[in-house]
Amino acid sequence: MNFDFAAQTPKLMMLLWGLIAFAVVVGGLLVLLDAVPAFFARRREAQLVAASVGGVAPPGRTKPREGLFALFFLLPTVLLLMIGLVVPAIRTTMLSFMDGGSQNWVGLDNYRWMFAEDAIVRVLLNTLVWVTLVPLVATSMGLLYAVLVDKARLEAVAKSLIFMPMAISFVGASIIWRFVYAYRGEEQEQIGLLNQIVVSLGGEPRQWLLDSPLNTLLLIVIMVWIQAGFAMVVLSAAIKSIPADIIEAARLDGVNPWQMFWQITLPSIRPALIVVVVTISIATLKVFDIVRTTTNGNYDTSVIANEMYNQAFRYGQNGQGSALAVVLFILVVPIVIFQIRNLRQQRREG
């Protein structure tokens, strides 16, 4: 297949200008972050030298200057947050009260549509199942891995293998599991691992991703497989940070391994457990790639993020897609607030 450079020149130029703009912005920020502190450091050093030569007290640091210095470093971050987060959030909220063409105000019609349409209610229920099962199962498996692997002979190797799915993109993991769930007719040799096991046990192959609600549970398995490694790493580090004197005192008191886990280990790693559950919950609420790659949201497997994409970009219903985005945002906010309060409480206790 021949590639026509002349026909693709506009796209290539857009790519080139984008790369140049990225290099200029990032390079400029790096230069400023290097030059500005160096300038103030040299200025401060010159003031100290002049004061020592003149035999006078060195000038003190003024709070207004420190405030301006801090503002200089915070300004790029604030601008990026405004451009990439605050402004789109406000615009999306406004679009959620408008029709599909973003021309007329329709009030709360898009939100009423969500709870009146059976297919969208199914999407909301699927999301609820995801956000209930994935954090619970992934955290439990990660904790189990952390306890079993801790101080094992090949601990480093085992942790690397368990964590490996986290290094794979959601799309890559979904493709791998599509082969696991792959189906061929009874007269053909099965290439899917799951169907091959069923056939080996005397059963009949099934189209696993077509049967609801089993297909949703099978997609959840993919997310759990990915996130369990993350949970294992965080919880394993928390277990290793438990003071040795506490563990030794518990052993002297005669506690068995089961009591050690429930009375010593679990309470000691509670902050890490909360972080893991919150992080996985937020990732689960935003899940899109797995559903998109495996079933494309068909067969009653769609979730909010996938349906938001469909409504806004496939069906041209900007209002309904924006309403789904707002609902997704509302679901994430309480989790984030809980995590912030939890971190503040830990700082006060620490």
C-alpha positions as CSV (number, residue, x, y, z in Angstrom):
1,M,0.0,0.0,0.0
2,N,1.4,3.4,-1.1
3,F,1.4,6.3,1.2
4,D,0.6,9.6,-0.5
5,F,2.7,12.3,1.3
6,A,1.2,15.1,-0.7
7,A,-2.4,14.2,0.3
8,Q,-1.4,13.9,3.9
9,T,0.7,17.2,4.0
10,P,-2.0,19.2,6.0
11,K,-2.2,16.5,8.7
12,L,1.6,16.2,8.8
13,M,1.9,20.0,9.2
14,M,-0.6,20.0,12.0
15,L,1.4,17.3,13.7
16,L,4.6,19.2,13.2
17,W,3.2,22.5,14.6
18,G,1.8,20.6,17.5
19,L,5.2,19.1,18.3
20,I,6.8,22.5,18.0
21,A,4.2,24.2,20.3
22,F,4.7,21.4,22.8
23,A,8.5,21.8,22.7
24,V,8.2,25.6,23.1
25,V,5.8,25.5,26.0
26,V,7.6,22.7,27.9
27,G,11.0,24.1,27.1
28,G,10.0,27.6,28.2
29,L,8.6,26.3,31.5
30,L,11.8,24.3,32.1
31,V,13.9,27.4,31.4
32,L,11.8,29.6,33.7
33,L,11.9,27.0,36.5
34,D,15.7,26.9,36.2
35,A,16.4,30.6,35.5
36,V,14.1,32.3,38.0
37,P,15.3,30.5,41.1
38,A,18.9,31.0,40.0
39,F,18.3,34.7,39.5
40,F,16.8,35.1,43.0
41,A,19.6,33.0,44.5
42,R,22.3,35.1,42.9
43,R,20.5,38.3,44.0
44,R,20.3,37.1,47.5
45,E,23.9,36.1,47.5
46,A,24.9,39.6,46.2
47,Q,22.9,41.2,49.0
48,L,24.6,39.1,51.6
49,V,28.1,39.8,50.2
50,A,27.4,43.6,50.1
51,A,26.1,43.5,53.6
52,S,29.1,41.7,54.9
53,V,31.5,44.1,53.2
54,G,29.7,47.1,54.4
55,G,29.4,45.8,57.9
56,V,25.6,46.1,58.1
57,A,22.9,43.5,58.8
58,P,21.8,41.5,55.8
59,P,18.4,42.4,54.5
60,G,15.6,40.1,55.7
61,R,13.3,38.1,53.4
62,T,10.0,39.9,52.9
63,K,6.8,38.0,52.9
64,P,5.3,39.8,49.9
65,R,8.2,38.7,47.7
66,E,7.9,35.2,48.9
67,G,4.2,35.3,48.1
68,L,5.0,36.5,44.6
69,F,7.6,33.9,44.2
70,A,5.2,31.2,45.2
71,L,2.5,32.6,42.9
72,F,4.9,32.5,40.0
73,F,5.3,28.7,40.4
74,L,1.6,28.1,41.1
75,L,0.3,30.2,38.2
76,P,1.1,27.6,35.4
77,T,-0.6,24.9,37.4
78,V,-3.6,27.0,38.1
79,L,-3.9,28.0,34.5
80,L,-3.7,24.4,33.3
81,L,-6.3,23.4,35.8
82,M,-8.6,26.2,34.7
83,I,-8.2,25.3,31.0
84,G,-8.2,21.5,31.3
85,L,-10.6,21.0,34.2
86,V,-12.7,23.9,35.4
87,V,-13.7,25.4,32.1
88,P,-14.7,22.1,30.5
89,A,-16.6,21.1,33.6
90,I,-18.6,24.3,33.5
91,R,-19.3,24.0,29.7
92,T,-20.3,20.3,30.1
93,T,-22.7,21.2,32.9
94,M,-24.3,23.9,30.7
95,L,-24.6,21.5,27.7
96,S,-26.4,19.0,29.9
97,F,-29.3,21.4,30.1
98,M,-29.5,21.8,26.3
99,D,-30.7,19.6,23.4
100,G,-28.7,17.3,21.2
101,G,-27.6,20.1,18.9
102,S,-26.6,22.4,21.8
103,Q,-29.0,25.0,20.5
104,N,-32.0,25.1,22.8
105,W,-32.4,24.9,26.6
106,V,-34.4,21.8,27.7
107,G,-34.0,22.1,31.4
108,L,-33.8,18.7,33.2
109,D,-35.1,16.7,30.3
110,N,-31.8,15.0,29.8
111,Y,-31.7,13.9,33.4
112,R,-35.3,12.7,33.2
113,W,-34.4,10.7,30.1
114,M,-31.6,8.9,32.0
115,F,-34.1,7.4,34.5
116,A,-36.9,6.9,32.0
117,E,-35.0,5.0,29.4
118,D,-34.6,1.3,30.2
119,A,-31.3,1.0,28.4
120,I,-29.8,3.8,30.4
121,V,-31.1,2.5,33.6
122,R,-29.3,-0.8,32.8
123,V,-26.2,1.3,32.2
124,L,-26.5,2.9,35.6
125,L,-27.1,-0.5,37.3
126,N,-24.1,-2.0,35.5
127,T,-21.9,0.9,36.8
128,L,-23.2,0.3,40.3
129,V,-22.3,-3.4,40.0
130,W,-18.8,-2.5,38.7
131,V,-18.1,0.1,41.5
132,T,-19.4,-2.4,44.1
133,L,-17.5,-5.5,43.1
134,V,-14.3,-4.3,41.6
135,P,-12.9,-2.4,44.6
136,L,-14.1,-5.1,47.0
137,V,-12.7,-8.1,45.1
138,A,-9.5,-6.4,43.8
139,T,-8.6,-5.1,47.3
140,S,-9.3,-8.5,48.9
141,M,-7.2,-10.3,46.3
142,G,-4.4,-7.7,46.7
143,L,-4.5,-8.2,50.4
144,L,-4.4,-11.9,50.1
145,Y,-1.5,-11.7,47.7
146,A,0.4,-9.3,50.1
147,V,-0.1,-11.6,53.1
148,L,0.8,-14.8,51.2
149,V,3.8,-13.4,49.3
150,D,5.2,-11.4,52.3
151,K,8.7,-12.8,53.2
152,A,8.3,-15.7,50.8
153,R,11.3,-17.3,49.2
154,L,10.7,-15.7,45.7
155,E,8.9,-12.6,46.9
156,A,10.4,-10.3,44.4
157,V,9.6,-12.6,41.5
158,A,6.0,-13.3,42.7
159,K,5.3,-9.6,43.2
160,S,6.6,-8.8,39.7
161,L,4.4,-11.4,38.1
162,I,1.3,-10.2,40.1
163,F,2.0,-6.5,39.3
164,M,2.7,-7.2,35.6
165,P,-1.0,-6.6,34.5
166,M,-0.7,-3.0,35.8
167,A,2.0,-2.4,33.1
168,I,-0.5,-3.4,30.4
169,S,-2.9,-0.9,29.0
170,F,-6.6,-1.5,29.5
171,V,-7.0,-2.1,25.8
172,G,-4.1,-4.6,25.8
173,A,-5.5,-6.5,28.8
174,S,-9.0,-6.6,27.2
175,I,-7.6,-8.1,24.0
176,I,-5.8,-10.8,26.0
177,W,-9.0,-11.7,27.8
178,R,-11.0,-11.6,24.6
179,F,-8.9,-14.6,23.5
180,V,-9.6,-16.2,26.9
181,Y,-13.3,-15.9,26.3
182,A,-13.1,-16.6,22.5
183,Y,-15.7,-19.0,21.1
184,R,-15.8,-21.3,18.1
185,G,-18.4,-23.8,17.0
186,E,-18.6,-27.2,18.5
187,E,-17.1,-28.8,15.5
188,Q,-14.0,-26.6,15.6
189,E,-11.1,-26.6,17.9
190,Q,-11.5,-24.0,20.6
191,I,-8.9,-21.2,20.8
192,G,-10.4,-19.6,23.9
193,L,-8.9,-20.9,27.2
194,L,-12.2,-20.8,29.1
195,N,-14.1,-22.8,26.4
196,Q,-11.2,-25.2,26.0
197,I,-11.4,-26.0,29.7
198,V,-15.2,-26.4,29.5
199,V,-14.8,-28.8,26.5
200,S,-12.0,-30.7,28.3
201,L,-14.4,-31.3,31.2
202,G,-17.1,-32.6,28.8
203,G,-19.2,-29.4,28.5
204,E,-20.2,-27.4,25.5
205,P,-18.5,-24.1,24.4
206,R,-20.4,-20.9,25.1
207,Q,-20.3,-17.4,23.8
208,W,-19.5,-16.0,27.1
209,L,-19.6,-12.3,26.2
210,L,-23.2,-12.6,24.8
211,D,-24.9,-13.8,27.9
212,S,-26.2,-11.1,30.3
213,P,-25.5,-10.6,33.2
214,L,-22.6,-13.1,33.1
215,N,-20.8,-11.0,30.5
216,T,-20.6,-8.0,32.9
217,L,-19.1,-10.2,35.6
218,L,-16.6,-11.5,33.1
219,L,-15.6,-8.0,32.2
220,I,-15.2,-7.2,35.9
221,V,-12.7,-10.0,36.1
222,I,-10.5,-8.1,33.7
223,M,-10.5,-5.0,35.9
224,V,-9.8,-7.1,39.0
225,W,-6.9,-8.8,37.3
226,I,-5.4,-5.4,36.5
227,Q,-6.0,-3.7,39.8
228,A,-5.1,-6.6,42.2
229,G,-1.4,-6.0,41.5
230,F,-1.7,-2.3,42.5
231,A,-3.5,-3.3,45.7
232,M,-0.9,-5.9,46.4
233,V,2.0,-3.5,46.1
234,V,0.5,-0.8,48.3
235,L,-0.8,-3.2,51.0
236,S,2.5,-5.2,51.0
237,A,4.4,-2.0,51.7
238,A,1.9,-1.1,54.5
239,I,2.4,-4.6,56.1
240,K,6.1,-4.2,56.0
241,S,5.9,-0.9,57.8
242,I,4.1,-2.4,60.8
243,P,6.6,-2.0,63.7
244,A,8.4,-5.2,64.6
245,D,7.9,-4.7,68.3
246,I,4.1,-4.8,67.9
247,I,4.3,-8.1,66.0
248,E,6.8,-9.5,68.5
249,A,4.6,-8.5,71.5
250,A,1.5,-10.1,69.8
251,R,3.5,-13.3,69.3
252,L,4.6,-13.3,73.0
253,D,0.9,-13.0,73.9
254,G,0.3,-16.2,72.1
255,V,-1.9,-15.0,69.2
256,N,-2.3,-17.4,66.3
257,P,-1.9,-16.3,62.6
258,W,-5.6,-15.7,62.2
259,Q,-5.8,-13.4,65.2
260,M,-2.6,-11.7,64.1
261,F,-4.2,-10.8,60.8
262,W,-7.5,-9.5,62.2
263,Q,-6.2,-7.8,65.4
264,I,-2.8,-6.6,64.3
265,T,-2.3,-6.5,60.6
266,L,-5.7,-5.3,59.4
267,P,-6.0,-2.3,61.9
268,S,-2.4,-1.3,61.2
269,I,-2.9,-1.1,57.4
270,R,-6.3,0.6,57.5
271,P,-5.1,3.9,56.0
272,A,-3.5,2.0,53.1
273,L,-6.7,0.0,52.6
274,I,-8.7,3.2,52.3
275,V,-6.3,4.6,49.8
276,V,-6.5,1.4,47.7
277,V,-10.3,1.2,47.8
278,V,-10.7,4.9,46.9
279,T,-8.2,4.8,44.1
280,I,-9.8,1.6,42.6
281,S,-13.3,3.0,43.0
282,I,-12.4,6.1,41.0
283,A,-10.7,4.1,38.3
284,T,-13.8,1.8,38.1
285,L,-16.3,4.6,37.8
286,K,-14.3,5.9,34.8
287,V,-13.9,2.5,33.1
288,F,-14.3,2.8,29.4
289,D,-11.5,0.9,27.5
290,I,-12.4,-2.6,28.8
291,V,-16.1,-2.4,27.8
292,R,-15.3,-0.6,24.5
293,T,-12.7,-3.2,23.4
294,T,-14.5,-6.4,24.4
295,T,-18.2,-5.9,23.7
296,N,-18.5,-2.3,22.5
297,G,-21.1,-1.8,25.2
298,N,-23.5,-4.3,23.5
299,Y,-25.4,-7.2,25.2
300,D,-26.3,-5.1,28.2
301,T,-22.6,-4.5,29.2
302,S,-22.4,-0.7,28.8
303,V,-21.3,1.6,31.6
304,I,-21.6,5.4,32.1
305,A,-18.4,6.3,30.4
306,N,-19.0,4.2,27.4
307,E,-22.6,5.4,27.0
308,M,-21.5,9.0,27.4
309,Y,-19.1,8.5,24.5
310,N,-21.9,6.9,22.4
311,Q,-24.4,9.6,23.0
312,A,-22.0,12.5,22.5
313,F,-19.9,11.3,19.6
314,R,-21.8,8.5,17.9
315,Y,-25.4,9.6,18.1
316,G,-24.8,13.4,18.2
317,Q,-26.7,13.9,21.4
318,N,-24.5,16.4,23.1
319,G,-27.0,17.1,25.8
320,Q,-27.6,13.5,26.9
321,G,-23.9,12.8,26.7
322,S,-23.1,15.8,28.9
323,A,-25.7,14.8,31.4
324,L,-24.1,11.4,31.7
325,A,-20.7,13.1,32.2
326,V,-22.2,15.3,34.9
327,V,-23.6,12.2,36.7
328,L,-20.2,10.5,36.5
329,F,-18.6,13.7,38.0
330,I,-21.1,13.8,40.8
331,L,-20.4,10.1,41.6
332,V,-16.7,10.7,41.8
333,V,-16.8,13.9,43.9
334,P,-17.9,12.3,47.2
335,I,-15.2,9.7,47.0
336,V,-12.6,12.4,46.4
337,I,-13.9,14.5,49.4
338,F,-13.8,11.4,51.6
339,Q,-10.2,10.8,50.7
340,I,-9.2,14.4,51.3
341,R,-10.9,14.3,54.8
342,N,-9.2,11.0,55.5
343,L,-5.8,12.4,54.6
344,R,-6.3,15.5,56.8
345,Q,-7.3,13.2,59.7
346,Q,-4.2,11.1,59.3
347,R,-2.1,14.3,59.3
348,R,-3.7,15.5,62.5
349,E,-3.2,12.1,64.1
350,G,0.4,11.9,62.9
